Amino acid sequence: MPGKPKKACIVGSGNWGSAIAKIVGYNAARLPQFDDRVSMYVYEELINGKKLTDIINETHENVKYLPGHKLPSNVVTIPDIVEAAKDADILIFVVPHQFVRTLCSTLLGKIKPTAIGLSLIKGFDQAEGGGIELISHIIKRQLQIRCAVLMGANLAGEVADEKFCETTIGCKDSRMKPILRDLIQTEYFRVVVVDDEDAVEVCGALKNIVACGAGFVDGLNLGDNTKAAVIRLGLMEMIKFVDVFYPGSKLSTFFESCGVADLITTCYGGRNRRICEAFIKTGKSIKQLEDELLNGQKLQGPYTAEEVNFMLKTRDMENKFPLFTAIFRICSGQLQGNELIDCIKNHPEHMKSKLPSRTVYSKL
Ligand SMILES: NC(=O)c1ccc[n+]([C@@H]2O[C@H](COP(=O)([O-])OP(=O)(O)OC[C@H]3O[C@@H](n4cnc5c(N)ncnc54)[C@H](O)[C@@H]3O)[C@@H](O)[C@H]2O)c1
């Protein structure tokens, strides 16, 4: 017998939060296994003297973070996180990662104990006592719920335009898999579900660091070959990072949308690339450019680079990840942008020759 329709709540309403609300609202309205009404937690702000929640509920448009796109009318915005989440069976977390801990402590004990989570958040947090903590692990630990992740080559504007793309859900729990896939998949947004939760999430965070490198390359007018080299070395460092810190993950996960595809799209189209290009060209600080150019949207790459560096430094592993290290040092002003190439031209990837040795070669 089919159970009660499941209620979804979207925790967040930025650029990506609003784009995913369009999809979740559409599926909730048409599929019987979901409750029609989708609640969306909106961090309240005033737009020309009017509350953003009221504007979205009246016009069905997030005029600040996703202008020009209508949200389905069954998506209802609520400025109180507890009110928005209290009846939900599925909590979709899509806020910038710096706000997760506070939101989770507010929600503690106020949600259904049977609720499941899905984190769309890209980034890490510093763990107490050193190292980094995955955002889905924070959600699981603080709220005592199961939590899967969704990452992919999904620039929010293009998803909202309903341009075809793929995404990856990392989920170990076989009961959650079909629920999450059905809530998220559409004709233009195709979902692949894999078991490798941690690797999917780590890819989503690390690619933003590489995107900063791609932005530096663009700012320095170094061209497409150099950018491809940065993307490739970035991918190799991502694989190595997962291998060292999250052993047991599968190499095949890097060939899903969350891996190589997200890396490419972010290094050509994302906000981290754009701000880092401007950082080189204008000489302004990252923070200043974030405030000036992003209209309230948040940057992830430079902060993730700092968190990763904190972890690498404490383990004396900076030289094993020269690209991540150089990007952190450029973002934090310890190196000039034009020193990027010096830092990576003797990359460990170039040292492990796959050719026959010089003596054998010279006899050919
Ligand atoms: N935008 C994309 O294309 C995209 C794609 C995939 C994943 N992501 C990831 O999704 C996550 C959310 O990004 P986004 O693009 O939806 O957001 P955003 O950067 O567009 O907007 C920032 C959001 O943070 C909210 N906010 C500001 N102060 C807050 C506070 N104190 N507490 C709670 N919320 C506050 C704002 O109201 C706004 O909704 C990030 O981890 C991002 O990396 C984004």
The ligand as an SDF file (V2000), in Angstrom:
LIG
                    3D

 44 48  0  0  0  0  0  0  0  0999 V2000
   24.6740   28.6400   -8.2100 N   0  0  0  0  0  0  0  0  0  0  0  0
   25.0500   27.5370   -8.7980 C   0  0  0  0  0  0  0  0  0  0  0  0
   25.1460   27.4740  -10.0150 O   0  0  0  0  0  0  0  0  0  0  0  0
   25.3210   26.3240   -7.9470 C   0  0  0  0  0  0  0  0  0  0  0  0
   25.3070   25.1000   -8.5730 C   0  0  0  0  0  0  0  0  0  0  0  0
   25.5340   23.9640   -7.8160 C   0  0  0  0  0  0  0  0  0  0  0  0
   25.7690   24.0920   -6.4370 C   0  0  0  0  0  0  0  0  0  0  0  0
   25.7790   25.3180   -5.8460 N   0  0  0  0  0  0  0  0  0  0  0  0
   25.9980   25.3640   -4.3890 C   0  0  0  0  0  0  0  0  0  0  0  0
   24.7480   25.5810   -3.7430 O   0  0  0  0  0  0  0  0  0  0  0  0
   24.9480   26.2430   -2.4970 C   0  0  0  0  0  0  0  0  0  0  0  0
   24.0130   27.4280   -2.3970 C   0  0  0  0  0  0  0  0  0  0  0  0
   24.3360   28.3360   -3.4150 O   0  0  0  0  0  0  0  0  0  0  0  0
   23.2780   29.3010   -4.1060 P   0  0  0  0  0  0  0  0  0  0  0  0
   23.8140   29.5680   -5.4750 O   0  0  0  0  0  0  0  0  0  0  0  0
   21.8870   28.7550   -4.0040 O   0  0  0  0  0  0  0  0  0  0  0  0
   23.3310   30.5950   -3.1560 O   0  0  0  0  0  0  0  0  0  0  0  0
   23.7930   32.1020   -3.5510 P   0  0  0  0  0  0  0  0  0  0  0  0
   25.2490   32.2400   -3.3600 O   0  0  0  0  0  0  0  0  0  0  0  0
   23.1960   32.4550   -4.8860 O   0  0  0  0  0  0  0  0  0  0  0  0
   23.0030   33.0050   -2.5010 O   0  0  0  0  0  0  0  0  0  0  0  0
   23.3640   33.1860   -1.1660 C   0  0  0  0  0  0  0  0  0  0  0  0
   22.1890   32.7340   -0.3140 C   0  0  0  0  0  0  0  0  0  0  0  0
   22.5690   32.7810    1.0560 O   0  0  0  0  0  0  0  0  0  0  0  0
   21.4930   33.3660    1.7910 C   0  0  0  0  0  0  0  0  0  0  0  0
   22.0100   33.9100    3.0370 N   0  0  0  0  0  0  0  0  0  0  0  0
   22.7260   35.0620    3.2330 C   0  0  0  0  0  0  0  0  0  0  0  0
   22.9890   35.2140    4.5550 N   0  0  0  0  0  0  0  0  0  0  0  0
   22.4540   34.1230    5.1830 C   0  0  0  0  0  0  0  0  0  0  0  0
   22.4120   33.7000    6.5430 C   0  0  0  0  0  0  0  0  0  0  0  0
   22.9800   34.3970    7.5110 N   0  0  0  0  0  0  0  0  0  0  0  0
   21.7910   32.5150    6.8130 N   0  0  0  0  0  0  0  0  0  0  0  0
   21.2320   31.7750    5.8450 C   0  0  0  0  0  0  0  0  0  0  0  0
   21.2320   32.1330    4.5380 N   0  0  0  0  0  0  0  0  0  0  0  0
   21.8400   33.2990    4.2270 C   0  0  0  0  0  0  0  0  0  0  0  0
   20.9540   34.3990    0.8370 C   0  0  0  0  0  0  0  0  0  0  0  0
   19.6670   34.7720    1.2020 O   0  0  0  0  0  0  0  0  0  0  0  0
   20.9620   33.6200   -0.4580 C   0  0  0  0  0  0  0  0  0  0  0  0
   19.8080   32.7990   -0.5690 O   0  0  0  0  0  0  0  0  0  0  0  0
   26.4490   26.6000   -2.4490 C   0  0  0  0  0  0  0  0  0  0  0  0
   27.1160   25.6220   -1.6910 O   0  0  0  0  0  0  0  0  0  0  0  0
   26.8780   26.4880   -3.9020 C   0  0  0  0  0  0  0  0  0  0  0  0
   28.2490   26.1640   -4.0280 O   0  0  0  0  0  0  0  0  0  0  0  0
   25.5290   26.4160   -6.5800 C   0  0  0  0  0  0  0  0  0  0  0  0
  1  2  1  0
  2  3  2  0
  2  4  1  0
  4  5  1  0
  4 44  2  0
  5  6  2  0
  6  7  1  0
  7  8  2  0
  8  9  1  0
  8 44  1  0
  9 10  1  0
  9 42  1  0
 10 11  1  0
 11 12  1  0
 11 40  1  0
 12 13  1  0
 13 14  1  0
 14 15  2  0
 14 16  1  0
 14 17  1  0
 17 18  1  0
 18 19  2  0
 18 20  1  0
 18 21  1  0
 21 22  1  0
 22 23  1  0
 23 24  1  0
 23 38  1  0
 24 25  1  0
 25 26  1  0
 25 36  1  0
 26 27  1  0
 26 35  1  0
 27 28  2  0
 28 29  1  0
 29 30  1  0
 29 35  2  0
 30 31  1  0
 30 32  2  0
 32 33  1  0
 33 34  2  0
 34 35  1  0
 36 37  1  0
 36 38  1  0
 38 39  1  0
 40 41  1  0
 40 42  1  0
 42 43  1  0
M  CHG  2   8   1  16  -1
M  END
$$$$
